[in-house]
Amino acid sequence: MADFKELVEKQVSRRTLLKGAAIAGAAVALPVSVRNVAAQDTLKIAFSVPGLNFPFFVHMMDLAEAHAKEIGGIEFIRLDGQENGAPSSTKQSADLEAVVSQGVNGIVISPNDVNALAPAIQAAIDAGVQVVTVDRNVTDATTLAHVGADNVEGGRAQGRYLLSILAEGAVIELQGQPGASPAIDRHAGFDEIIKGQDKVTVAASETAEFARAKAVSVLESLLAANPDPKAVVCANDDMAFGAVEALADAGLTIPVIGFDALPEALIAINEGTMAATVEQFPGGQAAGALDIIVAKLRDGKDPETHDTFLVPIIISKENLAAAERAVEAGVVPAASPAA
């Protein structure tokens, strides 16, 4: 495990450097007629997520609203895309149209379908609204900036950790939503690491749509054809929870690796029912996106680069205190220097 400990130290060091460099880096958008905002005016900023049925987005939304209160002078508008299952852009598109007509100054959005939502996002930009994407990037619209995690690196982190705990054998991978950029990137990073060696192989890889219940049914089906996997790697923690349930029903005790570092995952790691998860710092993403949009609206300041990526890190029992929600989960004392 010495190599893994060294890897964790390097990743934590990289994250510390990134935080110190300020999360305000995002890029020059094409010129638009920005809605004028006087310094003393209250900013109307909408924050849209794919669905508040996902704990990850509940946490991101809550921390974004808390950061808006810290900044002050912001009317924070919560927008729930109400995604359930396969991606649908209808609700988020309608929400964007509604807040633009209501005179919103800025929008921070994590789009459930980056391609389908590009026209609605561009329409908001064309109306003079500043838009910053968070978590999921949209390349077909001239957004002010994007703040997210390096999901490819997150997938690589899963792969490296898997190889550090498993000498050989076949594993099962549960992918996220088809078409969702985090799902695509996490799979790509994981696949890159696994293809770089030949002792650990992927016996089966299927989507469970980032959903816990779906993960249970998909893994049950996969176990029928692959009854002796050595580990299960999941593109988010919700699917990891479903995997733990399905494995318990099958009488299997094998490592499960998730992604998101939710409190339930941190507790499971502490108790030994999950091996690891990936921390992508959703609070840092949300705060960075708001800082960028407020700087543009109040000071006319353009971000230095378009994309700002936080470096995800593996969280195992060895470094639980590095997780953003470690104190909230109760896995480290409140006085500990959690991330």
N, C-alpha and C positions, 0 to 999 in steps of 0.2 A: 504493500500500500504506500510505500515511500514515494513512488512516482506520482500517485494520485494526490498525496499531500502537497507535493511540490507544485502540481498543476493548480490546485485550489489557491495556493499562495500567490501564484502568478496571476490568476484570474481576478482575485480580490484586489491585487495591486493595480491591475489595468482599470478596474472599475473605479478605484479611488482617484486615479489620475484623470479619468473622464469626468468625474464629478467636479474635480478641482478646476477643470478647463471650462466649466460653465456650460449648462445645457442649452444655451441660447443659440446654437448654431443651426440655422436652417436657411433657406436660400432666397435669392432674388426672384420674386415672381414677376410676371409680365405686368407692365403698367396698367392699372385700372383706375376708374374714378372712385376712389375710396370715400365712403360716407364720412363727412367731416365730424370730428369729435373734439370738443373743447376740453382742455385739461381738467376742468372741474365737472364735466358731464359724467353721469353714470353710464358705464359701458353695458350694453346688452350682449351677452355672449352665450350662445347655445352650445351645449355639449351633448353630442349624439353618439350612442353606442348601439351595437347590433341587437343586444337584448339583455335586460336586467334579470333574466332567468339564469344567466351565467354568473357565478360568484366572482369571477375575475373582473367582469365589467361593473358589478356592483361596487367592488373595492375601488376601481379606477374612478368611477363617478363620484363616490363619496370623498375621495382624496382630492379630486379636482374641485369640488364645491368648497371643501375646507380651505384649499389654497386660494380660491377666489375671495373668500372672506378675509384671509390674511392680507391679500393685496389691497382689498378695499375698493369701494366705488364700482362694484360689478353686480349687475343683475344677472344671476346665473340661472340658465334655463335648462332643465333636465329633459332630454329626449330619449325615449326608450323605443328602439326599433322593433321590439317584440318578436324577434326572430325565434322560431321554434322548429328545429329540424333543418331542412335544406335551406340555403340562403334565399332570401326574398328581399328585394330592394324597395318594395312598394311603400311600406310604412316610413322608412327613412327618407325616401324621396319626397313624400307628401309632407313630412315634418320640415324638411329644408325649405320647401316652397312656402310653407305657412310662416316660418320665422323670418324669412326674407321679406314677406309682405307686411310683417309686423314691425319692420325697421330694425332688425337685429344688426349689430355692428360687426360681430365676428362669430365664426363657427369653428368649433373643434370637433372632429368626427373620426370615429373608427368605423369604416364602412363594412357592412356584412358581405357585400359583393363589390369588389373594387372596380370591376368593369361596368356593371349595371348602374352603379351610382355616379360614375364619372360625369354624365350629362347634367345631372341635378347639381352636382358640386360646381361644375363650370358655369351653370346658369346663376348660381349664387355669387360666384366671383364676378361674372359679367354685370351683376346688379350692384357691384361696389362693395361686396361683403368680403372681408378677409377670411380665408379658410386655411386651417392647419389640420393635417391628418395626424392621427396618433395610433400607434400599434400596427395599423394596416395602411400601406401607402397606396396612393392613386397616381398613376403615371400619366393618365390621359386627361388631366386637368391642370391648369396653371396655379396650383396652390402656393401659398406663401411659404410653407415649410412642411416637413414631416419629422415627427419624433417617434421613435420606436425602439424596439430591441432588435439586435442582429439575430434574427431567427435561424439563419443558416448556422451561425456560430453556436446557437443554443442546441440545434440538432447535433452538431459535432460534439458538443459537451456531453450529450447523452451517450453518443457512440464511444467516446473516450472512456467515460466512466464505466460503461458496460464491459469494455475490454479490460479494464483494471480489476474487475471483480469476477470475470468469467474467462477461464482459460480456453474453453472450446465448447461447442454445442450449437444447437439451433434455437432461435428466439422468434417471438411473434411481435409484430409491430402494428399498433392501432393508430392509423392516421386521422387527421382532423377533416374538416369540411372540404369537399372538392371545390376548387376555385378560390378558397380563402388563402391569401398570401402567406399567413403564418404557417398554415398546414403544409403548403407547398415547400416553403423554405426549410421548415424543421425536418421534413422528410429528406430533402436534398442534402442537408448537412449530415444527418444520421447515415444516410446511404453512402455518402462520400467516405466516411470513416470505416464503415463495415466492408466496403468494396476494396479498401486498402490492405486487407489481410484475408486469410482463408481459414482461420481456425473457428471463428464465430460466423454463423450464417443466419439468414432470415428465412425461416420456414414458410411464413405467411405474412402478408402485409395487406391490410384492408382498412377502409375508412369506417369509423364509428361516429363521425360527424361532430366530434367534440362533446358528445352526450353520454352521460353515465349509463342510462338505461340501455341505450344502443350498444354501448361497450359490453354490457353483460351478454346480450343476445349474440353479438358478433363473435365474442371470444368463446362462448359456449359452442358455437358452430365450428370455429377454427380448431378447438380442442378435440372435437370428434375426429378430425383428420390428422391432427398433430398432438397426440396425447401426452407427449413428454418434452415440452419446451423448457429451456433452461432459464428464461426470463421473458418478461413482457415490457415493451417500451411503448409509451403512450405520448401523443402529441399535446395532451393537456392533463391536468389533475383529475377533472371530472371523469374522464375515461379511465384513468388509473384507479379511481375508486370502484368503478364498475368492474375493472379487471380483478381487483382484490376480491370482490364479491364472487365473481365467477370461478376464480381459482379455489376459493374456500369451499364452494359447493362441489368442486371436482376433487377435493382432497389434496390439492397441490400447494406447497409452500415454496415459492420461487421469488426472486427479486422482481419488483415492479418499479419502473422508473416513470415519473410523470413530468409535467411542465406547467409552471405557473406559481409554485410555492404558496399555495393557498394554506390558510391555517390548518384545515383538516389534514392536508398532506404533511405539514410539518409535525403535527401530532402523530400521524401514522408512522412517519420516519422515526420519531422519538421512541415510539412503542415497538418498532420493528416490523410493522405490517407493510410498509413500503421501504424501498431501498434508498430512493433519491428523487429529487425533483429539480427543475430548473427555475432559478429566480431571474425574472426579466424586469423587475422594478417598475410595476405599473404606476406607482405613485410618482416616481421620478419622471416617467413619460408624461403623465398628466400635467404635472407642475411645469415641466419644460415647455409643453405646448402652450399653456396659458401665458407663461412669461413672454414667449415669442409674440403672441398675438396682441398682448397688452402693450408691449414695447412698440409695435408697429402702429397701433391705434392711438396711443397717447403721445409718443415721441417721434413718430415717423421713421423709426429705426428698422432697417431691413436686417434680417439674420445674415450671418456671415456665409453660411452654406445652406443648401436646401435640406439636406438630410442629416439628422442627428441620431446616431445609434448607440444605445447603451449596450454594454457587453454582458450577456447573460452568464451566470455561473451555476455550476452544479451545487446543490445543497444536499448534503448527506448528514448522518448523525454526527460527523466530525466537525461540521461548521454551521450548525443550526443558527447560531447567533448572527450569521451574515445575511439571513433572510429578512426582507423588508417587514414581514409581519410576525417575526419570531416572538416578540413580547406579547402581541395580541393573542397568539396561539397558546401562550403560557409555557413555551418550551425552554425559555430562558427567563431569568428574573428581570423585572422592569428596569433595574439599574444597569443591566448589561448593555454594551454598545452595539445594539442591533443595527443592521444597515438601514 
